[in-house]
């Protein structure tokens, strides 16, 4: 059987190590209790507000710098910037025109309305229109004949007459 020996003395964490009283431990306890937490909180708030003021000042300075840069742009730089904006706008119009042409082409090929066709390239639009066309116009399935293997294979009493009429083409 397991035999356990318990410690003879138990030392508590809160209890001082020296029962006679250690002056360093008492000083440490007093300093921990004498901390003014409200004052520390107020100092932290003041410090935070100082940084907030500095951040706002930096933001304002950055905005003023941007305005100065824009104001100091030469007329040539402003014209170049305007030309670039216009070139981008023309490119977007050309892209939209090309896509509209592709949609019209794919619509004519597949019969799918152009406004439902999506894609960034001709191939993507063709693939999309093909899927839509297949969904709207499914291929007809052959009728299922159940029990075809159970049909009689022998000739009936009118078999000769049926064959004669078939041969006449009626």
Secondary structure as a PSIPRED ss2 file (coil, helix, strand):
# PSIPRED VFORMAT (PSIPRED V4.0)

   1 X C   1.000  0.000  0.000
   2 X C   1.000  0.000  0.000
   3 X C   1.000  0.000  0.000
   4 X C   1.000  0.000  0.000
   5 X C   1.000  0.000  0.000
   6 X C   1.000  0.000  0.000
   7 X C   1.000  0.000  0.000
   8 X C   1.000  0.000  0.000
   9 X C   1.000  0.000  0.000
  10 X C   1.000  0.000  0.000
  11 X C   1.000  0.000  0.000
  12 X C   1.000  0.000  0.000
  13 X C   1.000  0.000  0.000
  14 X C   1.000  0.000  0.000
  15 X C   1.000  0.000  0.000
  16 X C   1.000  0.000  0.000
  17 X C   1.000  0.000  0.000
  18 X C   1.000  0.000  0.000
  19 X C   1.000  0.000  0.000
  20 X C   1.000  0.000  0.000
  21 X C   1.000  0.000  0.000
  22 X C   1.000  0.000  0.000
  23 X H   0.000  1.000  0.000
  24 X H   0.000  1.000  0.000
  25 X H   0.000  1.000  0.000
  26 X H   0.000  1.000  0.000
  27 X H   0.000  1.000  0.000
  28 X H   0.000  1.000  0.000
  29 X H   0.000  1.000  0.000
  30 X H   0.000  1.000  0.000
  31 X H   0.000  1.000  0.000
  32 X H   0.000  1.000  0.000
  33 X H   0.000  1.000  0.000
  34 X C   1.000  0.000  0.000
  35 X C   1.000  0.000  0.000
  36 X C   1.000  0.000  0.000
  37 X H   0.000  1.000  0.000
  38 X H   0.000  1.000  0.000
  39 X H   0.000  1.000  0.000
  40 X H   0.000  1.000  0.000
  41 X H   0.000  1.000  0.000
  42 X H   0.000  1.000  0.000
  43 X H   0.000  1.000  0.000
  44 X H   0.000  1.000  0.000
  45 X H   0.000  1.000  0.000
  46 X H   0.000  1.000  0.000
  47 X H   0.000  1.000  0.000
  48 X H   0.000  1.000  0.000
  49 X H   0.000  1.000  0.000
  50 X H   0.000  1.000  0.000
  51 X H   0.000  1.000  0.000
  52 X H   0.000  1.000  0.000
  53 X H   0.000  1.000  0.000
  54 X H   0.000  1.000  0.000
  55 X H   0.000  1.000  0.000
  56 X H   0.000  1.000  0.000
  57 X H   0.000  1.000  0.000
  58 X H   0.000  1.000  0.000
  59 X H   0.000  1.000  0.000
  60 X H   0.000  1.000  0.000
  61 X H   0.000  1.000  0.000
  62 X H   0.000  1.000  0.000
  63 X H   0.000  1.000  0.000
  64 X H   0.000  1.000  0.000
  65 X H   0.000  1.000  0.000
  66 X H   0.000  1.000  0.000
  67 X H   0.000  1.000  0.000
  68 X H   0.000  1.000  0.000
  69 X H   0.000  1.000  0.000
  70 X H   0.000  1.000  0.000
  71 X H   0.000  1.000  0.000
  72 X H   0.000  1.000  0.000
  73 X C   1.000  0.000  0.000
  74 X C   1.000  0.000  0.000
  75 X H   0.000  1.000  0.000
  76 X H   0.000  1.000  0.000
  77 X H   0.000  1.000  0.000
  78 X H   0.000  1.000  0.000
  79 X H   0.000  1.000  0.000
  80 X H   0.000  1.000  0.000
  81 X H   0.000  1.000  0.000
  82 X H   0.000  1.000  0.000
  83 X H   0.000  1.000  0.000
  84 X H   0.000  1.000  0.000
  85 X H   0.000  1.000  0.000
  86 X H   0.000  1.000  0.000
  87 X H   0.000  1.000  0.000
  88 X H   0.000  1.000  0.000
  89 X H   0.000  1.000  0.000
  90 X H   0.000  1.000  0.000
  91 X H   0.000  1.000  0.000
  92 X H   0.000  1.000  0.000
  93 X H   0.000  1.000  0.000
  94 X H   0.000  1.000  0.000
  95 X H   0.000  1.000  0.000
  96 X H   0.000  1.000  0.000
  97 X H   0.000  1.000  0.000
  98 X H   0.000  1.000  0.000
  99 X H   0.000  1.000  0.000
 100 X H   0.000  1.000  0.000
 101 X H   0.000  1.000  0.000
 102 X H   0.000  1.000  0.000
 103 X H   0.000  1.000  0.000
 104 X H   0.000  1.000  0.000
 105 X H   0.000  1.000  0.000
 106 X H   0.000  1.000  0.000
 107 X H   0.000  1.000  0.000
 108 X H   0.000  1.000  0.000
 109 X H   0.000  1.000  0.000
 110 X H   0.000  1.000  0.000
 111 X C   1.000  0.000  0.000
 112 X C   1.000  0.000  0.000
 113 X C   1.000  0.000  0.000
 114 X H   0.000  1.000  0.000
 115 X H   0.000  1.000  0.000
 116 X H   0.000  1.000  0.000
 117 X C   1.000  0.000  0.000
 118 X C   1.000  0.000  0.000
 119 X C   1.000  0.000  0.000
 120 X C   1.000  0.000  0.000
 121 X C   1.000  0.000  0.000
 122 X H   0.000  1.000  0.000
 123 X H   0.000  1.000  0.000
 124 X H   0.000  1.000  0.000
 125 X H   0.000  1.000  0.000
 126 X H   0.000  1.000  0.000
 127 X H   0.000  1.000  0.000
 128 X H   0.000  1.000  0.000
 129 X H   0.000  1.000  0.000
 130 X H   0.000  1.000  0.000
 131 X H   0.000  1.000  0.000
 132 X H   0.000  1.000  0.000
 133 X H   0.000  1.000  0.000
 134 X H   0.000  1.000  0.000
 135 X H   0.000  1.000  0.000
 136 X H   0.000  1.000  0.000
 137 X C   1.000  0.000  0.000
 138 X C   1.000  0.000  0.000
 139 X C   1.000  0.000  0.000
 140 X C   1.000  0.000  0.000
 141 X C   1.000  0.000  0.000
 142 X C   1.000  0.000  0.000
 143 X C   1.000  0.000  0.000
 144 X C   1.000  0.000  0.000
 145 X C   1.000  0.000  0.000
 146 X C   1.000  0.000  0.000
 147 X C   1.000  0.000  0.000
 148 X H   0.000  1.000  0.000
 149 X H   0.000  1.000  0.000
 150 X H   0.000  1.000  0.000
 151 X C   1.000  0.000  0.000
 152 X C   1.000  0.000  0.000
 153 X C   1.000  0.000  0.000
 154 X C   1.000  0.000  0.000
 155 X C   1.000  0.000  0.000
 156 X C   1.000  0.000  0.000
 157 X C   1.000  0.000  0.000
 158 X C   1.000  0.000  0.000
 159 X H   0.000  1.000  0.000
 160 X H   0.000  1.000  0.000
 161 X H   0.000  1.000  0.000
 162 X H   0.000  1.000  0.000
 163 X H   0.000  1.000  0.000
 164 X H   0.000  1.000  0.000
 165 X H   0.000  1.000  0.000
 166 X H   0.000  1.000  0.000
 167 X H   0.000  1.000  0.000
 168 X H   0.000  1.000  0.000
 169 X C   1.000  0.000  0.000
 170 X C   1.000  0.000  0.000
